[in-house]
Amino acid sequence: MTMIDIAALDDIPREGARVVRTALGCIAVFRTADDRVFALDDRCPHKGGPLSEGIVHGSLVTCPLHGMVFDLATGLAQGADTGSVATHPARVERGRVLIGLEVMRARPAA
C-alpha cells in the first residue's frame, strides 16, 4: 500500500470532505471538527449517494440521500441500518493529508 499526499489539511473544511478520484473509484476524505481525517469510498451502499456531500457530525457522516449514518473510522452503518462502506488509511503529517491506496495514481477531483 502506498500513502499518497492528496492535500493540505486546511484544504478540507472542518466537518467537510473532499473527493479523490482513483482508478478504483472515488474516495471521500473527511475532516472532523477536531482535525482527524478519515477516508471512505464515496458511495453509500443503500442508494449510491455521494457520502462526500453528507453531513459530518463527530466521527460520523450522514448520507445526503436517505439519511444512513456511517462511522468514519469503521465504515459501519449505525443504528438499525445495516451495511458498510470500505475505509482507507488516512493520516496527517506536517499539515498534509495522506491516504493509503493500492493504486499509484490518484488525483483530486475537479
MMTF fields as JSON, N, C-alpha, C and O atoms, coordinates in Angstrom:
{
  "mmtfVersion": "1.0.0",
  "mmtfProducer": "UNKNOWN",
  "numBonds": 439,
  "numAtoms": 440,
  "numGroups": 110,
  "numChains": 1,
  "numModels": 1,
  "chainsPerModel": [1],
  "groupsPerChain": [110],
  "chainIdList": ["A"],
  "bondAtomList": [4, 2, 8, 6, 12, 10, 16, 14, 20, 18, 24, 22, 28, 26, 32, 30, 36, 34, 40, 38, 44, 42, 48, 46, 52, 50, 56, 54, 60, 58, 64, 62, 68, 66, 72, 70, 76, 74, 80, 78, 84, 82, 88, 86, 92, 90, 96, 94, 100, 98, 104, 102, 108, 106, 112, 110, 116, 114, 120, 118, 124, 122, 128, 126, 132, 130, 136, 134, 140, 138, 144, 142, 148, 146, 152, 150, 156, 154, 160, 158, 164, 162, 168, 166, 172, 170, 176, 174, 180, 178, 184, 182, 188, 186, 192, 190, 196, 194, 200, 198, 204, 202, 208, 206, 212, 210, 216, 214, 220, 218, 224, 222, 228, 226, 232, 230, 236, 234, 240, 238, 244, 242, 248, 246, 252, 250, 256, 254, 260, 258, 264, 262, 268, 266, 272, 270, 276, 274, 280, 278, 284, 282, 288, 286, 292, 290, 296, 294, 300, 298, 304, 302, 308, 306, 312, 310, 316, 314, 320, 318, 324, 322, 328, 326, 332, 330, 336, 334, 340, 338, 344, 342, 348, 346, 352, 350, 356, 354, 360, 358, 364, 362, 368, 366, 372, 370, 376, 374, 380, 378, 384, 382, 388, 386, 392, 390, 396, 394, 400, 398, 404, 402, 408, 406, 412, 410, 416, 414, 420, 418, 424, 422, 428, 426, 432, 430, 436, 434],
  "bondOrderList": [1, 1, 1, 1, 1, 1, 1, 1, 1, 1, 1, 1, 1, 1, 1, 1, 1, 1, 1, 1, 1, 1, 1, 1, 1, 1, 1, 1, 1, 1, 1, 1, 1, 1, 1, 1, 1, 1, 1, 1, 1, 1, 1, 1, 1, 1, 1, 1, 1, 1, 1, 1, 1, 1, 1, 1, 1, 1, 1, 1, 1, 1, 1, 1, 1, 1, 1, 1, 1, 1, 1, 1, 1, 1, 1, 1, 1, 1, 1, 1, 1, 1, 1, 1, 1, 1, 1, 1, 1, 1, 1, 1, 1, 1, 1, 1, 1, 1, 1, 1, 1, 1, 1, 1, 1, 1, 1, 1, 1],
  "groupList": [{"groupName": "MET", "atomNameList": ["N", "CA", "C", "O"], "elementList": ["N", "C", "C", "O"], "formalChargeList": [0, 0, 0, 0], "bondAtomList": [1, 0, 2, 1, 3, 2], "bondOrderList": [1, 1, 2], "singleLetterCode": "M", "chemCompType": "L-PEPTIDE LINKING"}, {"groupName": "THR", "atomNameList": ["N", "CA", "C", "O"], "elementList": ["N", "C", "C", "O"], "formalChargeList": [0, 0, 0, 0], "bondAtomList": [1, 0, 2, 1, 3, 2], "bondOrderList": [1, 1, 2], "singleLetterCode": "T", "chemCompType": "L-PEPTIDE LINKING"}, {"groupName": "ILE", "atomNameList": ["N", "CA", "C", "O"], "elementList": ["N", "C", "C", "O"], "formalChargeList": [0, 0, 0, 0], "bondAtomList": [1, 0, 2, 1, 3, 2], "bondOrderList": [1, 1, 2], "singleLetterCode": "I", "chemCompType": "L-PEPTIDE LINKING"}, {"groupName": "ASP", "atomNameList": ["N", "CA", "C", "O"], "elementList": ["N", "C", "C", "O"], "formalChargeList": [0, 0, 0, 0], "bondAtomList": [1, 0, 2, 1, 3, 2], "bondOrderList": [1, 1, 2], "singleLetterCode": "D", "chemCompType": "L-PEPTIDE LINKING"}, {"groupName": "ALA", "atomNameList": ["N", "CA", "C", "O"], "elementList": ["N", "C", "C", "O"], "formalChargeList": [0, 0, 0, 0], "bondAtomList": [1, 0, 2, 1, 3, 2], "bondOrderList": [1, 1, 2], "singleLetterCode": "A", "chemCompType": "L-PEPTIDE LINKING"}, {"groupName": "LEU", "atomNameList": ["N", "CA", "C", "O"], "elementList": ["N", "C", "C", "O"], "formalChargeList": [0, 0, 0, 0], "bondAtomList": [1, 0, 2, 1, 3, 2], "bondOrderList": [1, 1, 2], "singleLetterCode": "L", "chemCompType": "L-PEPTIDE LINKING"}, {"groupName": "PRO", "atomNameList": ["N", "CA", "C", "O"], "elementList": ["N", "C", "C", "O"], "formalChargeList": [0, 0, 0, 0], "bondAtomList": [1, 0, 2, 1, 3, 2], "bondOrderList": [1, 1, 2], "singleLetterCode": "P", "chemCompType": "L-PEPTIDE LINKING"}, {"groupName": "ARG", "atomNameList": ["N", "CA", "C", "O"], "elementList": ["N", "C", "C", "O"], "formalChargeList": [0, 0, 0, 0], "bondAtomList": [1, 0, 2, 1, 3, 2], "bondOrderList": [1, 1, 2], "singleLetterCode": "R", "chemCompType": "L-PEPTIDE LINKING"}, {"groupName": "GLU", "atomNameList": ["N", "CA", "C", "O"], "elementList": ["N", "C", "C", "O"], "formalChargeList": [0, 0, 0, 0], "bondAtomList": [1, 0, 2, 1, 3, 2], "bondOrderList": [1, 1, 2], "singleLetterCode": "E", "chemCompType": "L-PEPTIDE LINKING"}, {"groupName": "GLY", "atomNameList": ["N", "CA", "C", "O"], "elementList": ["N", "C", "C", "O"], "formalChargeList": [0, 0, 0, 0], "bondAtomList": [1, 0, 2, 1, 3, 2], "bondOrderList": [1, 1, 2], "singleLetterCode": "G", "chemCompType": "PEPTIDE LINKING"}, {"groupName": "VAL", "atomNameList": ["N", "CA", "C", "O"], "elementList": ["N", "C", "C", "O"], "formalChargeList": [0, 0, 0, 0], "bondAtomList": [1, 0, 2, 1, 3, 2], "bondOrderList": [1, 1, 2], "singleLetterCode": "V", "chemCompType": "L-PEPTIDE LINKING"}, {"groupName": "CYS", "atomNameList": ["N", "CA", "C", "O"], "elementList": ["N", "C", "C", "O"], "formalChargeList": [0, 0, 0, 0], "bondAtomList": [1, 0, 2, 1, 3, 2], "bondOrderList": [1, 1, 2], "singleLetterCode": "C", "chemCompType": "L-PEPTIDE LINKING"}, {"groupName": "PHE", "atomNameList": ["N", "CA", "C", "O"], "elementList": ["N", "C", "C", "O"], "formalChargeList": [0, 0, 0, 0], "bondAtomList": [1, 0, 2, 1, 3, 2], "bondOrderList": [1, 1, 2], "singleLetterCode": "F", "chemCompType": "L-PEPTIDE LINKING"}, {"groupName": "HIS", "atomNameList": ["N", "CA", "C", "O"], "elementList": ["N", "C", "C", "O"], "formalChargeList": [0, 0, 0, 0], "bondAtomList": [1, 0, 2, 1, 3, 2], "bondOrderList": [1, 1, 2], "singleLetterCode": "H", "chemCompType": "L-PEPTIDE LINKING"}, {"groupName": "LYS", "atomNameList": ["N", "CA", "C", "O"], "elementList": ["N", "C", "C", "O"], "formalChargeList": [0, 0, 0, 0], "bondAtomList": [1, 0, 2, 1, 3, 2], "bondOrderList": [1, 1, 2], "singleLetterCode": "K", "chemCompType": "L-PEPTIDE LINKING"}, {"groupName": "SER", "atomNameList": ["N", "CA", "C", "O"], "elementList": ["N", "C", "C", "O"], "formalChargeList": [0, 0, 0, 0], "bondAtomList": [1, 0, 2, 1, 3, 2], "bondOrderList": [1, 1, 2], "singleLetterCode": "S", "chemCompType": "L-PEPTIDE LINKING"}, {"groupName": "GLN", "atomNameList": ["N", "CA", "C", "O"], "elementList": ["N", "C", "C", "O"], "formalChargeList": [0, 0, 0, 0], "bondAtomList": [1, 0, 2, 1, 3, 2], "bondOrderList": [1, 1, 2], "singleLetterCode": "Q", "chemCompType": "L-PEPTIDE LINKING"}],
  "groupTypeList": [0, 1, 0, 2, 3, 2, 4, 4, 5, 3, 3, 2, 6, 7, 8, 9, 4, 7, 10, 10, 7, 1, 4, 5, 9, 11, 2, 4, 10, 12, 7, 1, 4, 3, 3, 7, 10, 12, 4, 5, 3, 3, 7, 11, 6, 13, 14, 9, 9, 6, 5, 15, 8, 9, 2, 10, 13, 9, 15, 5, 10, 1, 11, 6, 5, 13, 9, 0, 10, 12, 3, 5, 4, 1, 9, 5, 4, 16, 9, 4, 3, 1, 9, 15, 10, 4, 1, 13, 6, 4, 7, 10, 8, 7, 9, 7, 10, 5, 2, 9, 5, 8, 10, 0, 7, 4, 7, 6, 4, 4],
  "groupIdList": [1, 2, 3, 4, 5, 6, 7, 8, 9, 10, 11, 12, 13, 14, 15, 16, 17, 18, 19, 20, 21, 22, 23, 24, 25, 26, 27, 28, 29, 30, 31, 32, 33, 34, 35, 36, 37, 38, 39, 40, 41, 42, 43, 44, 45, 46, 47, 48, 49, 50, 51, 52, 53, 54, 55, 56, 57, 58, 59, 60, 61, 62, 63, 64, 65, 66, 67, 68, 69, 70, 71, 72, 73, 74, 75, 76, 77, 78, 79, 80, 81, 82, 83, 84, 85, 86, 87, 88, 89, 90, 91, 92, 93, 94, 95, 96, 97, 98, 99, 100, 101, 102, 103, 104, 105, 106, 107, 108, 109, 110],
  "secStructList": [7, 3, 3, 3, 3, 3, 3, 3, 4, 4, 4, 1, 7, 6, 6, 3, 3, 3, 3, 3, 3, 3, 6, 6, 3, 3, 3, 3, 3, 3, 3, 7, 6, 6, 1, 7, 3, 3, 3, 3, 3, 1, 7, 7, 6, 6, 6, 7, 7, 7, 4, 4, 4, 1, 3, 3, 3, 6, 6, 3, 3, 3, 7, 6, 6, 6, 7, 7, 3, 3, 3, 6, 6, 6, 7, 5, 5, 7, 6, 6, 7, 7, 7, 5, 7, 7, 3, 3, 7, 3, 3, 3, 3, 6, 6, 3, 3, 3, 3, 3, 3, 1, 1, 1, 7, 3, 3, 3, 7, 7],
  "xCoordList": [0.841, 0.0, 0.881, 1.888, 0.499, 1.237, 0.443, -0.76, 1.119, 0.482, 0.692, 1.822, -0.409, -0.364, -0.785, -1.812, 0.008, -0.29, -1.379, -1.183, -2.532, -3.638, -3.967, -4.537, -3.617, -3.987, -3.389, -2.934, -3.404, -3.107, -4.328, -5.454, -4.134, -5.261, -6.231, -7.447, -5.694, -6.54, -7.347, -8.258, -7.028, -7.812, -9.136, -10.022, -9.263, -10.5, -11.18, -10.593, -12.398, -13.05, -13.352, -13.615, -13.313, -13.714, -15.159, -16.007, -15.416, -16.724, -17.157, -18.331, -16.161, -16.402, -15.592, -14.984, -15.593, -14.905, -14.406, -14.837, -13.5, -13.02, -13.036, -13.0, -13.092, -13.125, -11.812, -11.285, -11.29, -10.106, -10.54, -11.135, -10.241, -10.578, -9.403, -8.256, -9.696, -8.656, -9.116, -10.261, -8.241, -8.6, -9.661, -10.361, -9.788, -10.766, -12.054, -12.961, -12.157, -13.354, -13.016, -11.851, -14.051, -13.87, -13.802, -14.51, -12.934, -12.766, -13.065, -12.548, -13.907, -14.208, -13.246, -13.103, -12.586, -11.659, -12.302, -12.536, -12.584, -13.314, -12.379, -11.373, -12.742, -12.035, -13.063, -14.099, -12.78, -13.696, -13.409, -12.433, -14.272, -14.102, -12.798, -12.242, -12.305, -11.044, -9.854, -8.844, -9.977, -8.889, -8.424, -7.309, -9.259, -8.947, -9.384, -10.317, -8.714, -9.08, -9.415, -8.832, -10.368, -10.82, -11.075, -11.401, -10.926, -11.179, -12.098, -11.838, -13.185, -14.169, -14.481, -14.324, -14.922, -15.448, -16.583, -17.361, -16.676, -17.649, -18.984, -19.563, -19.461, -20.712, -21.459, -20.979, -22.618, -23.459, -23.961, -24.399, -23.905, -24.354, -25.874, -26.361, -26.616, -28.076, -28.58, -29.218, -28.301, -28.775, -27.666, -27.939, -26.411, -25.289, -25.034, -24.336, -25.584, -25.401, -23.948, -23.18, -23.558, -22.178, -21.948, -22.398, -21.265, -21.034, -20.255, -20.388, -19.441, -18.673, -19.582, -19.136, -20.835, -21.797, -22.673, -23.617, -22.347, -23.124, -22.747, -21.835, -23.466, -23.237, -22.31, -22.602, -21.182, -20.229, -20.598, -20.73, -20.762, -21.074, -20.308, -20.541, -19.371, -18.482, -17.63, -16.956, -17.664, -16.909, -17.871, -17.616, -18.981, -19.992, -20.27, -20.006, -20.811, -21.295, -22.681, -22.917, -23.587, -24.941, -25.069, -24.763, -25.522, -25.71, -26.725, -27.763, -26.437, -27.347, -28.64, -29.596, -28.691, -29.893, -30.953, -32.124, -30.556, -31.561, -31.242, -31.902, -30.255, -30.01, -29.302, -29.253, -28.744, -27.953, -26.741, -26.145, -26.383, -25.268, -24.153, -24.392, -22.926, -21.767, -20.7, -20.479, -20.042, -18.892, -17.704, -17.371, -17.063, -15.941, -14.741, -13.982, -14.554, -13.398, -13.57, -12.608, -14.787, -15.013, -15.771, -15.689, -16.504, -17.342, -18.662, -19.45, -18.928, -20.145, -21.344, -21.24, -22.504, -23.758, -24.132, -23.84, -24.78, -25.166, -26.661, -27.425, -27.067, -28.483, -29.057, -28.399, -30.299, -30.997, -30.528, -30.815, -29.806, -29.335, -28.224, -27.467, -28.143, -27.066, -26.292, -26.816, -25.065, -24.217, -22.933, -22.739, -22.073, -20.8, -20.227, -20.639, -19.27, -18.539, -17.068, -16.601, -16.337, -14.904, -14.163, -14.427, -13.234, -12.392, -10.984, -10.588, -10.245, -8.865, -8.031, -8.527, -6.784, -5.94, -5.81, -5.689, -5.836, -5.663, -4.95, -5.177, -4.09, -3.393, -2.914, -2.91, -2.514, -1.953, -0.491, -0.153, 0.374, 1.804, 2.253, 2.108, 2.802, 3.296, 2.268, 2.605, 1.009, -0.046, -0.574, -1.396, -0.121, -0.579, -1.404, -1.103, -2.435, -3.293, -2.785, -2.616, -2.546, -2.097, -3.16, -3.731, -3.426, -4.329, -3.616, -2.775, -3.964, -3.357, -4.179, -5.382, -3.524, -4.195, -3.398, -2.171, -4.116, -3.471, -2.974, -2.047, -3.594, -3.195, -2.219, -2.255, -1.358, -0.32, -0.81, -0.26, -1.843, -2.271, -3.575, -4.601, -3.525, -4.718, -4.61, -3.52, -5.75, -5.738, -6.993, -8.05, -6.883, -8.069, -9.129, -8.808, -10.37, -11.477, -11.491, -11.074, -11.968, -12.036, -13.18, -13.391],
  "yCoordList": [-1.178, 0.0, 1.235, 1.294, 2.208, 3.45, 4.576, 4.708, 5.384, 6.569, 7.723, 8.037, 8.345, 9.41, 10.729, 10.804, 11.766, 13.115, 13.677, 13.803, 14.019, 14.491, 15.966, 16.579, 16.557, 17.957, 18.432, 17.638, 19.743, 20.309, 20.096, 20.113, 19.898, 19.73, 20.904, 20.714, 22.113, 23.299, 23.366, 24.186, 22.517, 22.464, 21.721, 21.8, 21.005, 20.277, 21.022, 21.157, 21.505, 22.253, 21.364, 20.172, 21.952, 21.191, 20.744, 21.504, 19.498, 18.853, 18.864, 19.041, 18.669, 18.626, 17.512, 16.69, 17.5, 16.439, 16.947, 17.987, 16.194, 16.374, 14.998, 13.975, 14.977, 13.721, 13.536, 14.471, 12.317, 11.937, 10.853, 9.85, 11.062, 10.067, 9.113, 9.544, 7.816, 6.809, 5.866, 5.934, 5.002, 4.007, 3.048, 2.412, 2.937, 2.028, 2.722, 2.071, 4.019, 4.764, 5.969, 6.228, 6.7, 7.917, 7.608, 6.74, 8.341, 8.213, 9.578, 10.603, 9.569, 10.79, 10.884, 9.939, 12.029, 12.261, 13.305, 14.441, 12.905, 13.724, 14.317, 13.716, 15.524, 16.175, 16.469, 17.079, 16.042, 16.284, 17.653, 18.317, 18.056, 19.341, 19.411, 20.492, 18.247, 18.212, 17.791, 17.319, 17.962, 17.777, 16.342, 16.121, 15.366, 13.991, 13.815, 14.479, 12.925, 12.664, 11.186, 10.311, 10.935, 9.592, 9.517, 10.521, 8.326, 8.133, 6.932, 5.844, 7.156, 6.119, 6.141, 7.17, 5.01, 5.038, 6.061, 6.156, 6.814, 7.905, 7.426, 8.077, 6.297, 5.764, 5.01, 3.999, 5.511, 4.846, 3.523, 3.487, 2.439, 1.148, 1.061, 0.156, 1.971, 1.924, 2.366, 1.585, 3.611, 4.144, 4.808, 5.503, 4.597, 5.14, 6.617, 7.244, 7.187, 8.616, 8.977, 8.161, 10.202, 10.657, 11.043, 12.102, 10.207, 10.483, 11.769, 12.4, 12.166, 13.409, 14.624, 15.684, 14.498, 15.59, 15.465, 16.232, 14.482, 14.251, 15.192, 16.01, 15.06, 15.888, 15.14, 14.017, 15.778, 15.204, 15.709, 16.913, 14.772, 15.13, 14.178, 12.969, 14.767, 13.94, 13.082, 13.591, 11.771, 10.849, 10.044, 8.881, 10.682, 10.05, 10.917, 12.12, 10.289, 11.029, 10.487, 9.28, 11.399, 11.031, 11.18, 12.237, 10.12, 10.146, 11.225, 11.338, 12.023, 13.107, 12.629, 13.399, 11.387, 10.924, 10.339, 10.709, 9.433, 8.729, 8.668, 7.935, 9.414, 9.554, 8.408, 8.382, 7.445, 6.408, 7.065, 7.98, 6.59, 7.158, 6.12, 4.958, 6.56, 5.666, 6.185, 7.391, 5.26, 5.576, 5.822, 4.967, 6.97, 7.3, 6.39, 6.141, 5.895, 5.049, 3.625, 3.009, 3.097, 1.69, 1.497, 0.431, 2.511, 2.391, 1.69, 1.51, 1.285, 0.551, 1.477, 2.565, 1.018, 1.748, 1.716, 0.751, 2.776, 2.912, 2.691, 2.739, 2.447, 2.288, 1.022, -0.018, 1.122, -0.036, -0.376, -1.46, 0.55, 0.302, -0.748, -0.873, -1.485, -2.454, -2.107, -1.471, -2.525, -2.265, -1.599, -1.272, -1.407, -0.751, -0.159, -0.484, 0.713, 1.363, 1.047, 1.053, 0.773, 0.487, 1.709, 2.84, 1.459, 2.521, 2.402, 1.348, 3.491, 3.537, 4.241, 5.154, 3.837, 4.518, 6.009, 6.379, 6.848, 8.289, 8.851, 8.409, 9.83, 10.474, 11.857, 12.187, 12.643, 13.973, 13.949, 13.53, 14.404, 14.545, 15.928, 16.304, 16.682, 18.038, 18.871, 19.584, 18.771, 19.586, 19.088, 19.759, 17.924, 17.348, 16.091, 15.332, 15.874, 14.698, 13.611, 13.836, 12.427, 11.272, 10.19, 9.965, 9.517, 8.364, 7.166, 7.308, 5.993, 4.759, 4.175, 3.953, 3.929, 3.378, 2.225, 2.182, 1.309, 0.205, 0.656, 0.067, 1.697, 2.198, 3.346, 4.074, 3.5, 4.519, 5.885, 6.902, 5.933, 7.206, 7.671, 6.998, 8.806, 9.429, 10.919, 11.491, 11.536, 12.978, 13.572, 12.941, 14.787, 15.418, 15.627, 15.864, 15.538, 15.772, 17.233, 18.108, 17.482, 18.87, 19.611, 20.79],
  "zCoordList": [0.0, 0.0, 0.0, 0.706, -0.788, -0.912, -0.259, -0.486, 0.549, 1.122, 0.145, -0.231, -0.259, -1.253, -0.626, 0.049, -0.85, -0.38, -1.279, -2.488, -0.695, -1.538, -1.358, -2.261, -0.196, 0.04, 1.353, 2.177, 1.526, 2.836, 3.721, 3.223, 5.009, 5.919, 5.791, 5.813, 5.658, 5.555, 4.255, 4.143, 3.272, 2.03, 2.213, 1.362, 3.319, 3.617, 4.764, 5.837, 4.562, 5.641, 6.845, 6.692, 8.045, 9.233, 9.044, 8.577, 9.414, 9.246, 7.776, 7.448, 6.907, 5.476, 4.835, 5.521, 3.501, 2.766, 1.428, 0.929, 0.871, -0.497, -1.157, -0.473, -2.475, -3.219, -3.957, -4.559, -3.903, -4.663, -5.644, -5.251, -6.912, -7.938, -8.098, -8.214, -8.104, -8.303, -9.402, -9.849, -9.828, -10.846, -10.324, -11.112, -9.006, -8.41, -8.004, -7.484, -8.226, -7.857, -7.001, -6.7, -6.614, -5.834, -4.341, -3.832, -3.662, -2.215, -1.594, -2.037, -0.563, 0.177, 1.347, 2.123, 1.47, 2.573, 3.483, 3.072, 4.727, 5.684, 6.729, 7.107, 7.189, 8.298, 9.385, 9.119, 10.584, 11.693, 12.32, 11.971, 13.244, 13.925, 14.705, 14.9, 15.155, 15.908, 15.049, 15.57, 13.73, 12.757, 12.546, 12.074, 12.885, 12.499, 11.044, 10.593, 10.309, 8.92, 8.736, 9.376, 7.845, 7.533, 6.037, 5.405, 5.472, 4.044, 3.861, 4.375, 3.111, 2.81, 1.327, 0.669, 0.801, -0.56, -0.592, 0.357, -1.666, -1.759, -2.332, -3.201, -1.843, -2.378, -1.276, -0.762, -0.934, 0.057, -0.525, -1.675, 0.247, -0.287, -0.461, -1.138, 0.128, 0.043, -1.322, -2.028, -1.705, -2.989, -3.794, -4.772, -3.386, -4.15, -3.93, -4.726, -2.869, -2.605, -2.372, -1.864, -2.741, -2.538, -1.075, -0.637, -0.333, 1.083, 1.304, 2.352, 0.327, 0.446, 0.552, 0.993, 0.16, 0.26, 1.5, 1.685, 2.355, 3.558, 4.685, 4.559, 5.789, 6.969, 7.919, 8.33, 8.266, 9.213, 10.606, 10.827, 11.541, 12.93, 13.828, 13.837, 14.595, 15.4, 14.486, 13.591, 14.717, 13.851, 12.975, 12.662, 12.583, 11.744, 10.529, 10.534, 9.48, 8.317, 7.964, 7.997, 7.625, 7.233, 5.724, 5.171, 5.06, 3.606, 3.242, 3.893, 2.208, 1.839, 1.167, 1.074, 0.701, 0.002, 0.912, 0.822, 1.785, 2.583, 4.065, 4.802, 4.518, 5.939, 6.635, 7.864, 5.88, 6.556, 7.197, 6.63, 8.386, 9.14, 9.22, 9.547, 8.915, 8.912, 9.856, 9.965, 10.535, 11.373, 10.456, 9.636, 10.58, 9.702, 9.92, 8.983, 11.124, 11.426, 10.916, 10.458, 10.992, 10.635, 9.328, 8.719, 8.891, 7.704, 7.962, 7.034, 9.212, 9.537, 9.689, 10.255, 9.165, 9.347, 10.82, 11.525, 11.275, 12.676, 12.85, 11.887, 14.093, 14.404, 13.799, 13.759, 13.327, 12.773, 11.359, 10.852, 10.722, 9.356, 9.352, 10.314, 8.273, 8.107, 6.846, 5.932, 6.813, 5.664, 6.093, 7.264, 5.14, 5.433, 4.158, 3.044, 4.365, 3.288, 3.514, 4.653, 2.447, 2.581, 3.112, 2.705, 4.026, 4.571, 3.997, 3.5, 4.076, 3.601, 4.667, 5.328, 4.847, 5.834, 5.489, 4.321, 6.517, 6.327, 7.552, 8.678, 7.312, 8.425, 7.975, 6.789, 8.96, 8.711, 9.125, 10.232, 8.222, 8.51, 8.075, 6.912, 9.023, 8.733, 7.975, 7.031, 8.401, 7.807, 6.475, 5.852, 6.024, 4.753, 5.022, 5.943, 4.224, 4.362, 3.42, 2.222, 3.988, 3.22, 3.314, 4.381, 2.195, 2.226, 1.619, 0.732, 2.11, 1.625, 0.496, 0.634, -0.611, -1.785, -2.361, -2.274, -2.943, -3.653, -5.025, -5.581, -5.562, -6.875, -6.716, -5.724, -7.685, -7.602, -8.056, -7.635, -8.915, -9.458, -8.82, -8.921, -8.174, -7.616, -7.88, -7.857, -8.13, -8.35, -7.721, -7.727, -7.177, -6.604, -7.682, -8.846, -7.288, -8.219, -8.629, -7.87, -9.818, -10.301, -9.655, -9.94]
}
